[in-house]
Amino acid sequence: MSEFLEILTHGRRLQGAVKELSLAELEAVQEKLGNIIEKRREKAAEDQEKEQEKLAKIAEIQQQLQAAGLDVSDLEVAPAQKAQPRKTGKKRPVKFILTDKTGQEHKWTGIGRMPKVFKEAIDSGKKLEDYSI
């Protein structure tokens, strides 16, 4: 791409590159480049207009702050008011332990859905109190 730009921006190299083009082809290229240039000008004008609107809004807000007797530093959040990270709660104590046939221990706090191993043990006739700590 840099070679293309070198040819396009250097007069003699550009003339040498387009010497085989017909006059109609050169006029088509000129028209396309003209369209590109016009679009760039419109975009630049639009960007400048947006920047002017932004500056006008900033000036308006500054006037409102001044009328209210405030400063920009007044809008900053005080350290005590900043959102502090939530502290995670302590883990709930285990209330029930069941050792299955393989010797693996299954712990349950008694809150939430009952684990399958506890459910199967109760369905087979055991009581939940048998596994309490």
N, C-alpha and C positions, 0 to 999 in steps of 0.2 A: 504494500500500500504506500510506503514511503517513496518508492520509485515513481509511482503514479503521481503523487503530489509534486515531486521534483519536476516531472515533465509538465504538469499542468501549470505550475507557477513560473517556469523558466520560458521566456519568450521564444527563443530560437528552438529549443527542444520541442515546445508545443507546436510550433510551425512545422517542424520536421515530422512530427507524429501525425499531423492531420493533413499533410500534403496530398495524400491519396484520396481524401474525402471529396465528394462533389460539393458544389455550392449548396444544393438542397439539403444535404446531410449536415453541412456546417450550420446552416440556418436552423435546422431541427435541434442541433446540440445547443445553439445559442438560446433558443426558446426554452429548452429544458433548464439550462443554467439560469435564465431569467426568472423562471418559475421558482426555482430553489432559492434564489436570492430574495425574491419577493416574500416567500414564506418565512425566511429567516428574519427579514425586516419586521414582518407582522409579529412574529414571536418575540423579538426584542422589544417592540413597542408594548406588547401585552405584558411582558415581564416588568418593564419599567412602570407601567400603570399599576400593576399589583404592588410593586415596591412603594409607590407613592401612596396608595391606599393604606398600606401597612403603616407607613410613617404617620399618616394622618390619624389613624386609629390610636397609635402610640401617643401622639400629642394630645388627643382628646382624653385618653385615660389619665395622662399626667395632669391635665387641667382638672379632671374630676377629683383626683387624689389631692391636688392642691386646694381645691374648693372645700374638700372635706377635712382639711387640716392633717392629712396623712402623708407619710413618706413611704417610699418603696420598701424600706427596711421594716416598716410596720407590718407588711404583708408576709414576711418570713415567719415560719412556724417556730415558736419557742422550743428549746430542747425538751422541756417537760411535756409539751403537747405533741411531739413527734410520736408516730406510731411505734410502739415498742413491740418487739417480737413476742408472740404468745408463748407462755410457758406451758410446756407439756405436763400433764398431770402425772401423778405417780401411778405405777402399775397396780392393778387390783390384786389383792392377795388370792392365792390359790386356795380353794375350799375343798376340792375333791381330787383325789389321785386314784387312778385305776391302773393296775399292772395287768397287761394282757397275757395270752398264752406264750408269746415269744419273749416275755420279760421286759417289754418296752413300757415305760410309764407314760400315761396320758393324764395331763393336768387340765383342770377346768375351774374357772372362778365362780361358776354358778350363774353367770350373767350371759345372756345371748342364747343362741340355739344350742341345744345339747349335742355334744359330739356323738357321732355314730356308735363309738365303742361303749359309751355310757348308755345310750338308748338300747343297744342290743343286750347289754347286761341287765337292764331293768326289765326288758321284755322277756328275758329268760327266767325271771322270778326274783332277782336280787333287789335290794332296796338301795336308794341313793345314799341313805345315811351310812351304809356299809363302807362307802368310799370317802367319807368326810375325814378331814384331818383333825 
